[in-house]
Amino acid sequence: MVKSLFKMFNKPKKGKELLTELDVSRVVGKPAEAEDSSEETPSDESIAQSNIEVWKQNDLDLLQVTWDACRQDPSNEESGEAFRNALHNLHGASGAYGGGALTRLSGSLHQLVSGVEDFHEEAALINLHVQACRATSFGESADGVADAVCDALEFQVGMRLIG
């Protein structure tokens, strides 16, 4: 039954390309591969950290790809929905990715896109958020700059939603 649900969600509609794919590996894990006892196995902690970095990068890539699709065809509602879903997933997982600037940026962007119907009107501000989210993967050395960017973008979103 679960397998048929996965197929249903991953099945593209007639004439439409699938923009997002269902990935439950974070929840159920990857299939175990044959163990090679000749090599030293990494610790569970290092494997988990490596997986988190891969998932974070995948979520950031998906956010970028879906945003690019929205910019290319602003009238395509499916692209907009795929972007909102990618953002929702990134924001939801951002705590596991270390929180901080990524959580603030994805939250600010989530608030912005929840308040607008037409992404074209706020394309510049949305694009800044997407690029800032991607910049969070550059490491801890950029935390001070990230906080300043977060402050500025959160202020801009607040002003847009008020006025």
C-alpha positions as CSV (number, residue, x, y, z in Angstrom):
1,M,0.0,0.0,0.0
2,V,2.8,2.5,0.9
3,K,4.6,1.7,-2.3
4,S,1.5,2.5,-4.3
5,L,1.2,5.8,-2.5
6,F,4.8,6.7,-3.4
7,K,4.1,5.9,-7.0
8,M,1.0,8.0,-6.9
9,F,2.9,11.0,-5.6
10,N,5.8,10.6,-8.0
11,K,3.5,10.2,-11.0
12,P,3.6,13.3,-13.2
13,K,0.3,14.6,-14.5
14,K,-0.3,14.4,-18.2
15,G,1.9,16.8,-20.1
16,K,3.5,18.1,-16.9
17,E,7.1,17.6,-15.7
18,L,7.6,16.4,-12.2
19,L,9.3,19.2,-10.2
20,T,9.7,17.5,-6.9
21,E,10.2,13.9,-6.0
22,L,9.2,12.3,-2.8
23,D,12.3,11.4,-0.7
24,V,11.6,9.5,2.5
25,S,15.2,8.4,3.0
26,R,15.5,10.9,5.9
27,V,12.9,9.0,7.8
28,V,13.3,5.4,6.8
29,G,17.1,5.5,6.0
30,K,19.0,4.2,3.0
31,P,19.1,0.5,2.2
32,A,22.0,-1.2,4.0
33,E,24.8,-2.0,1.7
34,A,27.1,-5.0,1.9
35,E,29.8,-4.3,4.5
36,D,33.4,-4.6,3.5
37,S,35.4,-5.6,6.6
38,S,38.7,-4.7,4.9
39,E,38.1,-0.9,5.3
40,E,37.8,1.0,8.5
41,T,34.1,2.0,8.9
42,P,33.3,5.6,9.8
43,S,31.5,6.4,13.0
44,D,27.8,6.6,13.1
45,E,28.1,10.3,14.1
46,S,30.3,11.2,11.1
47,I,27.9,9.3,8.8
48,A,24.9,11.1,10.3
49,Q,26.6,14.5,9.9
50,S,27.5,13.7,6.3
51,N,24.0,12.7,5.5
52,I,22.7,15.9,7.0
53,E,25.0,17.9,4.8
54,V,23.8,16.0,1.7
55,W,20.2,16.5,2.7
56,K,20.8,20.2,3.3
57,Q,22.4,20.7,0.0
58,N,19.6,18.7,-1.7
59,D,17.0,20.9,-0.1
60,L,18.9,24.1,-1.1
61,D,19.3,22.8,-4.6
62,L,15.6,22.0,-4.8
63,L,14.7,25.5,-3.5
64,Q,16.9,27.0,-6.3
65,V,15.5,24.8,-9.0
66,T,11.9,25.4,-8.1
67,W,12.5,29.2,-7.8
68,D,14.2,29.2,-11.3
69,A,11.1,27.4,-12.6
70,C,8.9,30.1,-11.0
71,R,10.9,32.9,-12.6
72,Q,10.8,31.2,-16.1
73,D,7.1,30.8,-16.1
74,P,5.4,33.1,-13.4
75,S,1.9,32.0,-14.4
76,N,2.6,28.3,-13.8
77,E,0.7,27.5,-10.6
78,E,2.5,24.1,-10.2
79,S,5.9,25.8,-10.2
80,G,4.7,28.1,-7.5
81,E,3.4,25.2,-5.4
82,A,6.6,23.2,-5.9
83,F,8.6,26.3,-4.7
84,R,6.3,26.7,-1.6
85,N,6.7,23.0,-0.8
86,A,10.5,23.1,-1.2
87,L,10.7,26.1,1.0
88,H,8.4,24.5,3.6
89,N,10.6,21.4,3.7
90,L,13.8,23.4,4.0
91,H,12.4,25.5,6.8
92,G,11.1,22.5,8.6
93,A,14.4,20.7,8.4
94,S,16.6,23.8,9.0
95,G,16.8,23.1,12.7
96,A,18.4,19.7,11.9
97,Y,20.8,21.5,9.6
98,G,22.1,23.7,12.4
99,G,19.4,26.3,12.6
100,G,20.7,29.8,12.9
101,A,20.7,31.9,9.8
102,L,19.1,29.2,7.6
103,T,16.2,29.0,10.0
104,R,15.8,32.8,10.1
105,L,16.1,33.2,6.3
106,S,13.8,30.3,5.4
107,G,11.3,31.6,8.0
108,S,11.4,35.1,6.6
109,L,11.0,33.8,3.0
110,H,8.2,31.6,4.1
111,Q,6.4,34.5,5.7
112,L,6.9,36.6,2.5
113,V,5.6,34.0,0.1
114,S,2.7,33.2,2.4
115,G,1.6,36.8,2.1
116,V,1.8,37.2,-1.7
117,E,0.0,35.5,-4.6
118,D,2.1,36.8,-7.4
119,F,5.8,36.0,-6.9
120,H,6.7,38.3,-9.8
121,E,5.9,41.4,-7.6
122,E,8.4,40.3,-5.0
123,A,10.9,38.5,-7.2
124,A,13.9,40.6,-6.2
125,L,13.3,40.0,-2.5
126,I,12.5,36.3,-2.9
127,N,15.7,35.9,-5.0
128,L,17.8,37.6,-2.3
129,H,16.3,35.2,0.3
130,V,17.1,32.1,-1.9
131,Q,20.6,33.2,-2.5
132,A,21.1,34.0,1.2
133,C,19.8,30.5,2.1
134,R,22.3,29.0,-0.3
135,A,25.1,31.1,1.2
136,T,24.5,29.5,4.6
137,S,26.2,26.4,3.4
138,F,29.5,28.2,3.2
139,G,30.2,27.4,6.8
140,E,30.4,29.0,10.2
141,S,32.9,31.7,9.2
142,A,30.1,33.7,7.6
143,D,27.8,33.7,10.7
144,G,28.2,37.5,11.5
145,V,27.4,38.4,7.9
146,A,24.5,36.0,7.8
147,D,23.0,37.6,10.9
148,A,23.3,41.1,9.3
149,V,21.6,39.7,6.1
150,C,18.9,38.1,8.2
151,D,18.2,41.4,10.0
152,A,17.9,43.3,6.8
153,L,15.8,40.8,5.0
154,E,13.4,40.3,7.9
155,F,13.0,44.0,8.1
156,Q,12.2,44.2,4.4
157,V,9.6,41.4,4.6
158,G,8.0,43.1,7.6
159,M,7.8,46.4,5.7
160,R,6.3,44.7,2.7
161,L,3.6,42.9,4.7
162,I,2.7,46.0,6.7
163,G,2.5,48.4,3.8
